[in-house]
């Protein structure tokens, strides 16, 4: 394709400014459109007739009334040697032969990005599993990951498997072993998937795992993660056990149906232990659903867990868990504490025998949200004011009665360890 301009094409001399752009620019613009729409520009003029055929991206959507015949016609008429992106979304209808043919077509043209959501679920062809140019691979509801066979994806950096199927528990480790440059891995699962997911990779930096289980499901699975280069982790269970976990932030919530509460609580603690090994810098932790009579105090941080790199903590729990983090996170700078509802509180604040190290040199910002009239929580506020030497800002949101307001006034009289600390009390009315 030549990079002609309007000056070389008489028809474009007096046309609109878009038509006056170089061909390469127009092709670049067309590459962002669904292929069937970009192809319609061929009726504009002789100059536009085949521009769409040079677009590096092939984008097909079922809601654009695209069928397999149109896909074949587009592939036959294309004039660009390489394919940057092949995207078929919306449960695109196709047979197994068509699926394999289209993938082979893309692989032969050095495809870099492949995003497929087509009807049916079939074994991935070997040509795809050994594509030397593939950088981004996204498969939705259409793939079966084999347990054996050669896999070599030397350029693959981003892999998304959305409700894929697996021949066995060995399928996922086998696939990952062939992705030697993988940096981001997104895995979405349902109850029709495996019983064990072994995610092992020395290169993965960002990992997202979503579980999509129905409330009535008693399905159980095991997640094993061995990713020493990990910098971002998100785990989400749409059954309710896990919610978004971002940048090694943890958010654990309750489901409508919970079997084996005690055993699951123990697994959460093991998970938190594991995150301590990752040395997160920031963490959001919600364990309010597991603060009950079934959770003994010794179960939380019973071992030698520490968070030496943790600088920001947002926690939805009770005062006991806050005290444990203050003792275990020596470099904590920001603490955001959301008090749980009165029904699930297990413990109240008990002043530690020694002032935590983070209060002496690091804790700068503290924000509290007390949604209940729990007077004992203000003992924690008082303790921090009296002992946090470098505290710069404290904000306390609270609800309660006139007795609570009186307690707030008493907090204002406490002598503060940090003379530059500003304290704001905000009364919130929850409707």
Buried (B, 14 or more C-beta within 10 A) or exposed (E): EEEEEBEEBEEBEEBEEEBBBEBBEBBBBBBEBBBBEBBEBBEBBEBBEBBBBBBBBBBBBBEEEBEBEBBBEBBEEBEBEEBBBBBBBBBBBBEEEBBBBBBBBBBEBBBBBBBBBBBBBBBBBBBBBBBEBBBBBBBBBBBBBBBEEEBEBEBBBBBBBBBBBBBEBBBBBBBBEBBBEBBBBBBBBBBEBBEBBBBBBEBBBBBBBBBBBEEEEEBEEEBEBEBEEBBBBBBBBBBBBBBBBBBBBBBBBBBEEBEEBEEBBEEBBEBBBEBBEBEBBBBBBBBBBBBBEEBEEEBBBEEEBBBEBBBBBBBBBBBBBBBBBBBBBBBBBBBBBBBBEEEBBBBBBEEBEEBBBBBBEBBBBBBBBBBBBBBEBBBBBBBBBBBBBBBBBBBBBBBBEEEBEEBBEEBEEBEBBBEEBEBEBEEEEEE
